[in-house]
Amino acid sequence: MKKNLIFIGLALVVGLLGGWLIFGGSGNDEQAIKDLSDMSDSHDHSGESAEQMWTCSMHPQIMQPEPGDCPICGMDLIPAEAGADGLSADEIKMTENAMALANIQTSVVGQGQMGSGTLKLSGKIKPNEESNAVQVTYFGGRIENLYVNTTGERVGAGQRLATIYSPELVSAQQELLTAASLKESQPALYKAVRNKLKLWKLSEKQINAIETAGKVQENFPVYATVSGTVTHKMVEEGDYVKQGQPLYKIANLNTVWAEFDAYENQIASLKVGQTIKVTTNAYRNEVFDAKVSFIDPLLNSSTRTVVVRAVLNNKNDLFKPGMFVEGKIEGAQESTSSKITVPATAVMWTGERSVVYVKTNPNEAIFEMREVLLGNANGDTYTIIEGLQNGDEVVTNGTFTVDAAAQLQGKKSMMNTAGGKTMTGHEGHLGMQGNNSGDSKENADHSEMKERIAVSNKFQGQLKQVFDDYILLKDALVNDDAKNAQQAGKQIIQSLKNVDMKLLSDEKAHNHWMTIQKELNTSANAISSNTDISKQRGHFKHLSAHMISSVQLFGVNENIYIQFCPMADNNKGAYWISLEEEVRNPYYGEAMLTCGEVRDTLK
């Protein structure tokens, strides 16, 4: 009984104490109610704010527009600012290790500060069509002999090219011999027969030789009517040809055309008569001056370019048709002294919008994506009309990696304007939005893909073989070779089978490779089972995304270039890997070989 009384007494004391703490005074009552009201209002406002995002403290790549549970671990989501060390919803922070690996560099922009005043164009050497000729035969018959048998041979006007047996010409010669015996009595007939032979391009000398010999010549020679280089042989010995049929295409290469592709935003800077300085890899230390002689009035709707042409003197036979050249036009753009310009490497273009990454904290690696409005391209720089101000610090090298990191953390990025999506790392590199099945073991969280994972040399060597086969595939697409592309796809599949996953003892590395290997295998299978090169190129975009992920994660002991074509995939843009800095576009091949630019380098 005493024990019960003691417990009741303690309960009363605790109750009285709690009541005093809660209801200690009327002033405190009002303040407590006010505080509760303020907390409620504050919560409502943050929920309604379009800017407020919610994240998981354990999985920062999760970004959602409203509070709730983390789809991966089930923990309560917290405001993004609080969960990201004070970062805003659109900011991303990178580690010093990631910055060093990606060689990320920044520059402070200013008016006219980065402008070079030079417009740079890429192009090819082509024969001067105004100097081209087609060598034809002026009489029909059977080709008995060809004296020029290969393209590239030089011929001179009057040089014998072939001999032809022509029944018509045999009859005409017989008529000449008959008319010659009657020329005194029938001079008109004699003259008409000679003129007939002249219509077949026989010279006075040839006609006189037939008449003097007094016998018919069965095999008659064909002589070149122009001088130049044979670019196309169109017949073979034994062929029957008709009167006027082409035998050879002959180009006079004393002058050649340098034809360049200029993009839409460069057209305003071009004028006929401008001096263009032409360089080529064949003669690295030489610069050839020419004048812009023609600007195509029609825009190529598929490449969004116009042809710009210059005529080059080629008497020393330095320029070969098909040779790649680069042209620079000095002072092609108006003064940039009052305009902000940035290096082309700073700009990422999706085909619909252009973005740059701005460093928002001068003392830390914190970046934010910003959309910009581009002006004219000027060589290696772009004029920025809107989106940047003097003093902004922009990423000029490693932009691709910063964008990939933004996507992996669910922030706004080049291809994902909304942000807040859960993405697998291999998808993130090309802006492909992933699904929300982040709790799947197969779709493991790749939020740290910007960090290099240490793996054994043996695994790296096996991955290097997959990479080498990828390069073979890329080269086949550059050469418009669907058959070799198909074979390279099969080689990738075989090389993937030879990668020993047991070599990855680290669970994180193991999970990453499981996901990437599956995607690589799917894309390679699609390429190897297809003979349509356009479809192969579509799958190559996805294959490249996963290949870039694997190289970023594990490395292949090779310096590589990440290159980008803004026009691929219906102007959505696509990336690929190359061992050379010079752009050779696998998405268009010969049709638009030099379209693209280097966006990043990996070591």
Disulfide bonds with the S-S distance in Angstrom:
none
